[in-house]
Amino acid sequence: MGSDFYQLSILPFAGIIIKICRAYTNSQEDFEDYYQEVCLQIWRSKDNFNQQSEWSTWIYRISLNVCLTYLKRRKSGSREIISDTLPEEAIDDSKAFVSDEINELYSAIKHLSETDRAVILLYLEEKSYQEIAEIIGSNTNNIGVRITRIKDKLNTIMNKKD
């Protein structure tokens, strides 16, 4: 992967990738593996981007697909080892959020199902129901109902901790 591609096409969207990878990992080592794999898949798939959606939407889709695929592989027992190191920007940004409340929210999000995590992360990024539906492969009505249920679940999870 060329550093120009990384600097221009991935780094401006690193926040998206970091949030998604953090939601699906429990350790820094796993986070780094997921982040690297997402960046690699974005680079490998860049020629398939057909500009029917925003680049950021496409990044979301790839990030979610990579994380969900990685989870399935790990559950089945196979594990790939990536030896490259992450750029410093990604490591610095990947640490806990400044706010305790945000850290609690992301901790609660990790208790959701894989699909619910994806939906709420997109919702928190202020994606429209239509965009979320396109990324997840659902319809807008389903997304609206699902977000309401997810909010209820998060309230329950977060209130149990108090």
CYANA upper distance limits for C-alpha pairs under 8 A (distance plus 0.5 A):
  1 MET  CA      5 PHE  CA      7.54
  1 MET  CA      6 TYR  CA      7.75
  1 MET  CA     40 LEU  CA      7.92
  1 MET  CA     43 TRP  CA      6.99
  2 GLY  CA      6 TYR  CA      6.97
  3 SER  CA      7 GLN  CA      6.44
  4 ASP  CA      8 LEU  CA      6.46
  5 PHE  CA      9 SER  CA      5.88
  5 PHE  CA     10 ILE  CA      7.47
  5 PHE  CA     43 TRP  CA      8.30
  6 TYR  CA     10 ILE  CA      5.38
  6 TYR  CA     11 LEU  CA      6.38
  7 GLN  CA     11 LEU  CA      5.66
  7 GLN  CA     12 PRO  CA      7.88
  8 LEU  CA     12 PRO  CA      7.30
  9 SER  CA     13 PHE  CA      7.93
 10 ILE  CA     14 ALA  CA      6.57
 10 ILE  CA     39 CYS  CA      7.62
 10 ILE  CA     42 ILE  CA      8.48
 13 PHE  CA     17 ILE  CA      7.24
 13 PHE  CA     56 SER  CA      7.36
 13 PHE  CA     59 ILE  CA      8.15
 14 ALA  CA     18 ILE  CA      6.42
 14 ALA  CA     90 ALA  CA      7.54
 15 GLY  CA     19 LYS  CA      6.63
 15 GLY  CA     93 ASP  CA      8.16
 16 ILE  CA     20 ILE  CA      6.84
 16 ILE  CA     59 ILE  CA      8.32
 16 ILE  CA     60 TYR  CA      7.40
 17 ILE  CA     21 CYS  CA      6.50
 17 ILE  CA     35 TYR  CA      7.28
 17 ILE  CA     38 VAL  CA      7.96
 17 ILE  CA     59 ILE  CA      8.10
 17 ILE  CA     60 TYR  CA      7.76
 17 ILE  CA     63 SER  CA      6.62
 18 ILE  CA     22 ARG  CA      6.41
 18 ILE  CA     35 TYR  CA      7.41
 18 ILE  CA     90 ALA  CA      7.91
 18 ILE  CA     93 ASP  CA      7.99
 18 ILE  CA     94 SER  CA      6.53
 19 LYS  CA     23 ALA  CA      6.70
 19 LYS  CA     94 SER  CA      8.48
 19 LYS  CA    121 LEU  CA      8.13
 20 ILE  CA     24 TYR  CA      7.11
 20 ILE  CA     63 SER  CA      7.30
 20 ILE  CA     64 LEU  CA      7.35
 20 ILE  CA     67 CYS  CA      8.27
 20 ILE  CA    118 ALA  CA      8.02
 20 ILE  CA    121 LEU  CA      7.55
 21 CYS  CA     25 THR  CA      6.72
 21 CYS  CA     31 PHE  CA      6.36
 21 CYS  CA     34 TYR  CA      6.54
 21 CYS  CA     35 TYR  CA      6.75
 21 CYS  CA     63 SER  CA      8.06
 21 CYS  CA     67 CYS  CA      7.15
 22 ARG  CA     26 ASN  CA      7.86
 22 ARG  CA     31 PHE  CA      6.66
 22 ARG  CA     94 SER  CA      7.91
 23 ALA  CA    106 TYR  CA      7.25
 23 ALA  CA    109 ILE  CA      7.38
 23 ALA  CA    110 LYS  CA      6.25
 23 ALA  CA    117 ARG  CA      7.62
 24 TYR  CA     67 CYS  CA      7.11
 24 TYR  CA     71 LEU  CA      8.28
 24 TYR  CA    110 LYS  CA      7.33
 24 TYR  CA    114 GLU  CA      8.29
 25 THR  CA     30 ASP  CA      6.31
 25 THR  CA     31 PHE  CA      6.12
 26 ASN  CA     30 ASP  CA      7.39
 26 ASN  CA     31 PHE  CA      7.92
 27 SER  CA     31 PHE  CA      6.64
 28 GLN  CA     32 GLU  CA      6.62
 29 GLU  CA     33 ASP  CA      6.84
 30 ASP  CA     34 TYR  CA      6.64
 31 PHE  CA     35 TYR  CA      6.50
 32 GLU  CA     36 GLN  CA      6.58
 32 GLU  CA     86 LEU  CA      7.19
 32 GLU  CA     91 ILE  CA      8.39
 33 ASP  CA     37 GLU  CA      6.66
 33 ASP  CA     81 ILE  CA      7.98
 33 ASP  CA     82 ILE  CA      6.88
 34 TYR  CA     38 VAL  CA      6.60
 34 TYR  CA     66 VAL  CA      7.97
 34 TYR  CA     67 CYS  CA      6.94
 34 TYR  CA     70 TYR  CA      7.97
 35 TYR  CA     39 CYS  CA      6.78
 36 GLN  CA     40 LEU  CA      6.58
 36 GLN  CA     82 ILE  CA      8.14
 36 GLN  CA     86 LEU  CA      7.39
 37 GLU  CA     41 GLN  CA      6.57
 37 GLU  CA     66 VAL  CA      7.59
 38 VAL  CA     42 ILE  CA      6.64
 38 VAL  CA     62 ILE  CA      7.34
 38 VAL  CA     63 SER  CA      5.98
 38 VAL  CA     66 VAL  CA      6.47
 38 VAL  CA     67 CYS  CA      8.24
 39 CYS  CA     43 TRP  CA      6.75
 40 LEU  CA     44 ARG  CA      6.59
 41 GLN  CA     45 SER  CA      6.39
 41 GLN  CA     62 ILE  CA      7.69
 41 GLN  CA     66 VAL  CA      8.20
 42 ILE  CA     46 LYS  CA      6.27
 42 ILE  CA     59 ILE  CA      7.59
 42 ILE  CA     62 ILE  CA      7.23
 45 SER  CA     49 PHE  CA      7.54
 49 PHE  CA     55 TRP  CA      8.48
 49 PHE  CA     58 TRP  CA      8.03
 51 GLN  CA     55 TRP  CA      7.75
 53 SER  CA     57 THR  CA      6.85
 53 SER  CA     58 TRP  CA      7.30
 54 GLU  CA     58 TRP  CA      6.93
 55 TRP  CA     59 ILE  CA      6.70
 56 SER  CA     60 TYR  CA      6.73
 57 THR  CA     61 ARG  CA      6.77
 57 THR  CA    131 GLU  CA      7.98
 57 THR  CA    135 ILE  CA      7.53
 58 TRP  CA     62 ILE  CA      6.75
 58 TRP  CA    135 ILE  CA      8.40
 59 ILE  CA     63 SER  CA      6.46
 60 TYR  CA     64 LEU  CA      6.54
 60 TYR  CA    135 ILE  CA      7.77
 61 ARG  CA     65 ASN  CA      6.60
 61 ARG  CA    135 ILE  CA      5.98
 61 ARG  CA    136 ILE  CA      8.12
 62 ILE  CA     66 VAL  CA      6.50
 63 SER  CA     67 CYS  CA      6.63
 64 LEU  CA     68 LEU  CA      6.52
 64 LEU  CA    118 ALA  CA      7.35
 65 ASN  CA     69 THR  CA      6.45
 66 VAL  CA     70 TYR  CA      6.49
 67 CYS  CA     71 LEU  CA      6.66
 68 LEU  CA     72 LYS  CA      6.81
 68 LEU  CA    114 GLU  CA      7.69
 69 THR  CA     73 ARG  CA      6.73
 70 TYR  CA     74 ARG  CA      6.61
 71 LEU  CA     75 LYS  CA      6.60
 72 LYS  CA     76 SER  CA      6.73
 73 ARG  CA     77 GLY  CA      6.81
 73 ARG  CA     78 SER  CA      5.98
 73 ARG  CA     79 ARG  CA      7.20
 74 ARG  CA     78 SER  CA      6.06
 74 ARG  CA     79 ARG  CA      6.47
 86 LEU  CA     90 ALA  CA      6.99
 86 LEU  CA     91 ILE  CA      7.15
 87 PRO  CA     91 ILE  CA      7.18
 88 GLU  CA     92 ASP  CA      6.57
 89 GLU  CA     93 ASP  CA      6.61
 90 ALA  CA     94 SER  CA      6.42
 91 ILE  CA     95 LYS  CA      7.48
 96 ALA  CA    103 ASN  CA      7.12
 97 PHE  CA    102 ILE  CA      6.95
 97 PHE  CA    103 ASN  CA      6.33
 98 VAL  CA    102 ILE  CA      8.24
 98 VAL  CA    103 ASN  CA      8.36
 99 SER  CA    103 ASN  CA      6.90
100 ASP  CA    104 GLU  CA      6.65
101 GLU  CA    105 LEU  CA      6.69
102 ILE  CA    106 TYR  CA      6.72
103 ASN  CA    107 SER  CA      6.55
104 GLU  CA    108 ALA  CA      6.64
104 GLU  CA    158 MET  CA      7.94
105 LEU  CA    109 ILE  CA      6.65
105 LEU  CA    154 LEU  CA      8.27
105 LEU  CA    158 MET  CA      7.94
106 TYR  CA    110 LYS  CA      6.92
107 SER  CA    111 HIS  CA      7.76
108 ALA  CA    112 LEU  CA      7.83
108 ALA  CA    154 LEU  CA      6.74
108 ALA  CA    157 ILE  CA      6.65
108 ALA  CA    158 MET  CA      6.89
109 ILE  CA    117 ARG  CA      6.51
109 ILE  CA    120 ILE  CA      8.41
109 ILE  CA    154 LEU  CA      7.47
110 LYS  CA    117 ARG  CA      7.51
111 HIS  CA    157 ILE  CA      8.50
112 LEU  CA    116 ASP  CA      6.36
112 LEU  CA    117 ARG  CA      6.24
112 LEU  CA    150 ILE  CA      8.50
112 LEU  CA    153 LYS  CA      8.47
113 SER  CA    117 ARG  CA      6.60
114 GLU  CA    118 ALA  CA      6.98
115 THR  CA    119 VAL  CA      6.79
115 THR  CA    136 ILE  CA      8.47
116 ASP  CA    120 ILE  CA      6.63
116 ASP  CA    146 ARG  CA      8.25
116 ASP  CA    150 ILE  CA      7.25
117 ARG  CA    121 LEU  CA      6.55
118 ALA  CA    122 LEU  CA      6.79
118 ALA  CA    136 ILE  CA      8.24
119 VAL  CA    123 TYR  CA      6.67
119 VAL  CA    132 ILE  CA      7.19
119 VAL  CA    136 ILE  CA      7.86
119 VAL  CA    143 ILE  CA      8.15
119 VAL  CA    147 ILE  CA      7.71
120 ILE  CA    124 LEU  CA      6.50
120 ILE  CA    147 ILE  CA      7.25
120 ILE  CA    150 ILE  CA      7.73
121 LEU  CA    125 GLU  CA      6.81
122 LEU  CA    126 GLU  CA      7.07
122 LEU  CA    127 LYS  CA      6.13
122 LEU  CA    132 ILE  CA      6.81
123 TYR  CA    127 LYS  CA      5.96
123 TYR  CA    128 SER  CA      7.79
123 TYR  CA    129 TYR  CA      8.34
123 TYR  CA    132 ILE  CA      7.89
123 TYR  CA    147 ILE  CA      8.36
127 LYS  CA    131 GLU  CA      6.41
127 LYS  CA    132 ILE  CA      6.74
128 SER  CA    132 ILE  CA      6.69
129 TYR  CA    133 ALA  CA      6.46
129 TYR  CA    140 THR  CA      5.80
129 TYR  CA    143 ILE  CA      6.65
129 TYR  CA    144 GLY  CA      7.25
130 GLN  CA    134 GLU  CA      6.72
130 GLN  CA    139 ASN  CA      7.78
130 GLN  CA    140 THR  CA      5.92
131 GLU  CA    135 ILE  CA      6.70
132 ILE  CA    136 ILE  CA      6.45
132 ILE  CA    140 THR  CA      8.29
132 ILE  CA    143 ILE  CA      7.74
133 ALA  CA    137 GLY  CA      5.97
133 ALA  CA    138 SER  CA      5.08
133 ALA  CA    139 ASN  CA      5.56
133 ALA  CA    140 THR  CA      6.09
133 ALA  CA    143 ILE  CA      6.85
134 GLU  CA    138 SER  CA      7.01
134 GLU  CA    139 ASN  CA      8.04
138 SER  CA    142 ASN  CA      7.27
138 SER  CA    143 ILE  CA      7.62
139 ASN  CA    143 ILE  CA      6.87
140 THR  CA    144 GLY  CA      6.75
141 ASN  CA    145 VAL  CA      6.91
142 ASN  CA    146 ARG  CA      6.48
143 ILE  CA    147 ILE  CA      6.51
144 GLY  CA    148 THR  CA      6.98
145 VAL  CA    149 ARG  CA      6.94
146 ARG  CA    150 ILE  CA      6.57
147 ILE  CA    151 LYS  CA      6.60
148 THR  CA    152 ASP  CA      6.93
149 ARG  CA    153 LYS  CA      6.77
150 ILE  CA    154 LEU  CA      6.60
151 LYS  CA    155 ASN  CA      6.64
152 ASP  CA    156 THR  CA      6.75
153 LYS  CA    157 ILE  CA      6.65
154 LEU  CA    158 MET  CA      6.45
155 ASN  CA    159 ASN  CA      6.40
156 THR  CA    160 LYS  CA      6.75
157 ILE  CA    161 LYS  CA      7.36
158 MET  CA    162 ASP  CA      7.45
